[in-house]
Amino acid sequence: MTDTVTAAAQPLAHPLRFTGSTQGYFRLWLVNLLLSIVTLGVWSAWAKVRTKKYFYGHTLLAGSGFDYDTTGWVILKGRIVAVVVIGLWSVLTTFAPLAAIPMGIALFFGLPWIINRGLRFNARITVWRNVRFDFQGSYGRTLLYFFVLTIPVYLTGLLGLPWLQRARSRYLTDAYRFGTAPFRLEADLGGFYAAYLKTLLAALLMLIPAVAAGVGLTFALQDSALFDDLSSDAAAGITIVAVYAGIFIVSAVAVPYLRAQLLVLTLGGTRLGGTSSGRQHRFSCTLSPQRYAWICLSNVAAVVVSLGLLMPWATVRLHRYTVEAVTAHAAEDLDGFVDTQDKAGGVISAEIMDLEGISVAL
Amino acid sequence: MSSAPKSWIWKGSALPSDPAPLPPVSGTFHAAGTSRTIPAELTVAGQTLILTVGDETRPVPPGYRVNERIAGVARALLLADGGRFVTADDTGFSALLAAVGHRNRGSGITWLERRGWATLAVLTAVTVLLMLSLRLAIPALSQWVARQVPPALERQIGSGSLTTLDEVMFSPSELPEPDRQRITALFRHLRDTAGLPPDVSLEFRRGNRLGANAVALPGGPVVLTDELATLIPQDDALAGVLAHELGHLQARHSLQQMIRSTLWLATVTLYIGDDTGVSDLLGGSAMALIDSGYSRNDERDADTYALTLTARAGFRPDGLATAFEALKADCGPGCDSGSLLSSHPGLSERIDRIRRPDR
């Protein structure tokens, strides 16, 4: 017993490991694809489970893998209801735009509930060493942080966005549990402002060559004999291409660049309680935002050039880099976690979020 | 899929006549809802799994589950009371399951995933199937679905789209009343000649950003912009344009296109998957790219239809070409964009097809 106490005085570092391989995932992906096509998409529910189980199961913390503990049937049922709900919604908006207004209001107030249930479902089916995660969000706070507060933040010209991002991360982290152990986020506001500022500067720096290329192209075309009488339409066309290039750069580079910084900030500030000694487990993340953004950009290029065949390689590459940058610093041994015995409801909400692309990431 | 006899993979050890005992599988055990790791060992006696946790050995009660078999992922035996035995020894674990006749979930797929030649065969099959579905299945399916949609429903979609367009793009027409009456009479004559129902109507709007154009909404109405009516005052040319739009209606092109887009989206999402941002980034443009070829074919079909219809209704058959020439002259050299990415063929190409059909 005294051994444990002396050992626990110094936090024990458990770097996360990823044991999957490009080849392994490529084959899983390919077979999933074949079965999904042959079954006209029905298999995609099982494909999702197998893919998640592959990545969760190959992600090891202190030698134990995670599990995505659900079945294709559960996902399929949720997905069918989600498709019907979304289908009814789009039929209604097409045929009766006026009825869509009260429905839209209902949806606005229903979404926080859907988000909470979806997050809870995904947390409850995530298992590590027989203990499940949990999400105990409140309707009011989801409504506040994800909907209501966006309005004043837009009114400040996005000056309040880093503040809102921290508020959201803190709310979400504090709502997560591992078994009965609560997570908590301690993060300085300054870090969030720095992350957004750096991203903004990086995006501007990247936009300069894009704009220069667009302008240069316009002049080059103006001088060529072929486009002697370059119409305003053509000039507008070139401008549009330049604008699209800008948007592409922002989404393909700046967004991952920001995401990586936020990941470093939130993981670095995340604490996990519930220890017998009262000390907290900590986490750290050593992602390089530049490297992360580069991986995302080159992944897009590789997937496009290979017509999608390099998709598994790209997915494994990004996942491995992200996972292996994370370390858990355990304040004591990891034997003391206890699960709550609740069932995981909410697969429909989870699938609605999935199909509608609602991502509420930490 | 895995309902095939289990023994075929593990033939050597699963045969009932084989008396050699299976080696025990070592792993770890977690009691229900706890993270505490206890060394454990799983073995088999007769038809029963035997679990040793610490120094306590007992048979595994019925009602246990086994996690799905996935390449390289640890196997888990989930006891009815919530306990979990985990092992990295997939081979040994599968052999134990085979010995007690328990279904080893995911084995069939794992078998397919493991073999090099199977991977190659699957890759070929996926490529062929994707090609087939893109080239043949999806267009044919959309055509079939479009035919099943009742006309009343199609008109509902059409009037819904008009409401939306009125909000975001159009403003009320400023065309003089006599012009409207003349064009409406012309439209009705064409519609009746085409044999389309009388509730297919013609609407006049200012196009604004849409400019000189005409649009056939699903199930009607056809919308003619003031800009186009002013640009081509000649009856023959207007008849050509309206006949082209009636061609879209007759073939239910808009409806087919809507269904096609939905199916493209489903296929592209299936292919690219949802784990990275790539599909968000490329989904829309990939779809537009895939669909543009079919969209250009629809336009050509509607052009051909317009030639026949105008001739039958007693107009000059090259009226549509006159209209295209006026459009081309109006928007300058930059707008004849007949590229692989456009939804419409280039104007010059379309004029050529009408003026010189033999080429």
Interface residues (C-beta under 8 A of the other chain):
Chain A: T19 G20 S21 G24 F26 R27 L28 W29 L30 V31 L33 L34 L35 S36 I37 V38 G41 S44 K48 V49 R50 T51 K53 Y54 G57 H58 S64 G65 D67 T94 F95 A96 P97 W128 R129 N130 V131 R132 G179 F227 D229 L230 S231 D233 A234 G237 F248 S251 A252 V255 P256 C296 N299 V300 V303 V304 G308 M311 A314 T315 L318 L334 D335 G336 F337 V338 D339 T340 Q341 D354 G357
Chain B: T28 H30 A31 A32 G33 T34 S35 R36 T37 N67 E68 I70 A71 G72 V73 A74 A76 G82 G83 R84 V86 G106 I109 L112 E113 R114 T119 V122 L123 A125 V126 L129 L130 S133 Q156 I157 G160 S161 T163 T164 A266 L270 Y271 I272 G273 D274 D275 T276 G277 V278 D280 L281 L282 C331 G332 P333 G334 C335
